[in-house]
Amino acid sequence: MLVERKEHKEPNGEIGYIESVFDSGNVLKTTYFPINNKLYIAFNRGNTYSYLNVIPQKYQEFENAESQGKFFRENFLNKKEYPCVKEFSLYPNEIKDLKEVVDIHKNKNIDE
């Protein structure tokens, strides 16, 4: 489930990239660059991979999916049309900070 979404705009007003945080058993964060159709997915353990050829419509479907992990497995995992590369791993404090964002969101929903 999408917890937080931030659009970062270019000076001309176009979206440069989108950062999203998810409450998911598998996917922690994404950074999507619609200009070059590149998606970075950071998983819960911090490993971050890039996926090419992800058009904006496909990314929107991913964001809106009931389960990002299931959507990822069915649509991106081992698919030739979305070549992937392991890019880097998040630091433990980055993972902790992102999981705190998710926890704040969960607690906020419980209080409402």
N, C-alpha and C positions, 0 to 999 in steps of 0.2 A: 504494500500500500504506500502510495506517495505521501510523504510527511512534510517535505519542504521543497520548494522550487524557486530558483532565482534565475532570472534572465539578465544577462550582461549584454548591453547594447553597444554597438559601434557608434562613432561620432555621427554617421549618416542615418542613425536610427534603426538599422538592421540588427537583428539578434546575432551577436558574436558567438556566444555560447550559453548553454543552459546547465546549471548545476542542480541536481535533485538528490534528495536523501529519501531512503525507503525503509519502511518497517517490513523487512522480509527475512526469511530464514537463510537466504543466500546472497541477495544483492544489498549492498550498503549504500552506495552512492554512484551516480553517473555524472559524467560531464559530456555534453553533446555539442558538437560544432556543426550546425546546419549548413554552413557555407561549403564545407568540404565533406559532408556526410560521414563524419567520423565520431564514433561513440566510444568513450572510455567507461568501463564498468569496474568499480572497486567492490570486491566481494567481502563478506563479513570477516574473513581472516586477513584482509588487507591487500591481497594480490590484485593487481589492476591490469586489465587487458584492454587493448584497443581493437575496435571492429570497424572495418571499412565498408563503404557502400550502403550505409544505413540512411535511407531517405527520411525526411521529416515525418511523413505519414507513419512509417514503421516505428520511429522513435515515439511518436504520440501514442500509438497502440501499446507500446511497451510501458510507457508511463501510466496509462489508463487501465492496464491489465489488473485483474483481481489478484494475480500472483505474478510478480516480476520474475521469480525463480522459474516457475513453470513456463512463462512466456519465453524466457531466455533459453531454456532447454529445448523447447519446441521450435524456436525460430532462429537462434543464433549459434548454438553449440554445434560444432563440427559441420557447419554449413559452408560450402565452397563459395557461395555468393557473398559471404561476410568474412573475408580473411581476418585472422586475428594474430596479435603479437602480445606476449607478456611485456608490459612496459616497466613496471616498478611495483614495489610494495609500500603501502602506507606505514608510517611509523606507528608504534603502539599508542602514543598519545593522540594521534589523528583518529585512529579507530575509536578510542575511548570518547573523544569529543563528539564524533558523529553518532555514536550509540547514545550519548547523553541527549542529543537532539531528538532522537527517536523516543527515549524515555520521557522526556518533557512532553512530547506530543501525546504519548499514551496516557500520562497522568492528567493532562489537560482534558482529554476525552472522557476520562473516568469522572472528573469533577463536574462535567456538564450534564 
